[in-house]
Amino acid sequence: MPTQETETQQADDQLITTDIQHAESTRREQPDQTVLEARDLDVFYGEDQALRSVDIEIPEHKVTAIIGPSGCGKSTFLRCINRMNDMIDVCRVQGELTFRSKNVYDEDVDPVALRRKIGQVFQKPNPFPKSIRDNVTYGLEVQGKSATDDDVERALRGAALWDEVKDQLDSSGLDLSGGQQQRLCIARAIAPDPEVILMDEPTSGLDPVAASKIEDLIDELVEDYTVVIVTHNMQQAARISDKTAVFLTGGNLVEFDDTASVFEDPEDDRVEDYITGKFG
Ligand SMILES: Nc1ncnc2c1ncn2[C@@H]1O[C@H](COP(=O)(O)OP(=O)(O)OP(=O)(O)O)[C@@H](O)[C@H]1O
């Protein structure tokens, strides 16, 4: 049984190096551990506060849905996790956001190494104007590693796309359908073997059939990864997530619990109003 100290040391080592490690995964043996934790997390854009004193523990190998009305800070929270907010000059983060007990805002954390462990898929499928193969290998090559054909196949299989594209790996990723493009982006995200995948409304631009395929895929991905998904679609959150976090206007996290509890028996009246469609 690893101690908290050794786990923290391991997380430190992983985040401050860009080495790719293909060690045998031990994740499934420890299904109930907290992988991400926010403590008293505040986020500001200039003078405006977008998140207020957020406390949350996100468990590994689960799907955690982040829901709430427009502007409540869902995307801001997601971007905090892998430090995408670093790209926004006016953004300031206070408090702690830990990944395996290591504060991702510590000075010695390399954001590129962090983003290898915590990948991201965006709302609009955004493949590069390159071949399908190059889209997948990009995630590894940006780390200074060359990718093998096996790496490409593994990632495309992991994203449930291999059978559809195995004979056209040199065709442009842009020639795929919207749903296939999104699965290609998922393949690109999993190629570096991350532990966490962040998804910001990954199905909102897709037709129902393509969206349903992504939902099925998320169900498979969680065997190997931890998934945190922002969605406006409450049915989707109820269908695919194990845990649900509800943010409300002002950037407050007002409820975080098992998805069934949040949807069937919410503790906070405002959450009940939100999920029954009274506002938002
Ligand atoms: N780059 C930015 N610069 C300044 N303010 C920002 C920036 N990004 C977000 N905000 C502000 O922070 C608050 C939270 O925005 P955020 O996009 O995180 O909310 P959201 O819940 O994801 O919204 P939506 O559901 O509409 O996507 C909003 O008031 C928004 O205007």
The ligand as an ORCA input file, in Angstrom:
! r2SCAN-3c Opt
* xyz 0 1
  N     -11.134     34.554    -21.178
  C     -11.972     35.167    -20.342
  N     -11.771     36.461    -20.002
  C     -12.611     37.087    -19.146
  N     -13.691     36.503    -18.583
  C     -13.935     35.220    -18.884
  C     -13.100     34.483    -19.762
  N     -13.598     33.229    -19.874
  C     -14.703     33.179    -19.092
  N     -14.906     34.380    -18.502
  C     -15.994     34.704    -17.584
  O     -15.982     33.791    -16.502
  C     -17.307     33.385    -16.157
  C     -17.406     31.872    -16.265
  O     -17.253     31.521    -17.654
  P     -17.178     30.012    -18.135
  O     -16.979     30.037    -19.612
  O     -16.225     29.286    -17.307
  O     -18.656     29.507    -17.788
  P     -19.455     28.234    -18.322
  O     -20.280     27.772    -17.202
  O     -18.520     27.274    -18.940
  O     -20.368     28.910    -19.443
  P     -21.051     28.271    -20.747
  O     -21.960     27.185    -20.248
  O     -21.829     29.423    -21.336
  O     -19.959     27.772    -21.633
  C     -18.249     34.140    -17.085
  O     -18.686     35.295    -16.416
  C     -17.365     34.506    -18.245
  O     -17.799     35.700    -18.857
*
